[in-house]
Amino acid sequence: MNFYLFAAACLILIIGLIHSILGETLIFSRMRNNGFIPTTGDPVLKERHVRILWASWHLVTLFAWGLTFLAFKLSITTSDQNWFLDVERVILFAMLVGSALVLIGTRGRHPGWLGMLVIAILIALA
């Protein structure tokens, strides 16, 4: 088992869970009108914008969990080295670019950039 990939997979899973929970409690709970999907963003956002923001927020978590599965699989599988390296590079690239995007986009105020950077480093060490 590759410890670095396993650790990266665990971190992706945890960050995804924290991402959705904090989004629900800190952002979307204030935007609900008795329904599951938030719809209130007045005066800045229209209902349709709030809905897609909510869906996109959780889509990030689902994509992260897809990467979690791949990283877990890579941590225990070494039979096909070409596939292994290709997937590893894709996860590494996605985490590095995602880290830079969040760092620049939020001026470092959102901690997601640091989590993604740590994951990229763990995968690079693998």
Summary of the structure (lengths in Angstrom):
residues: 126
radius of gyration: 16.8
end to end distance: 10.4
largest distance: 55.3
contacts: 358
relative contact order: 0.16
helix: 78%
strand: 2%
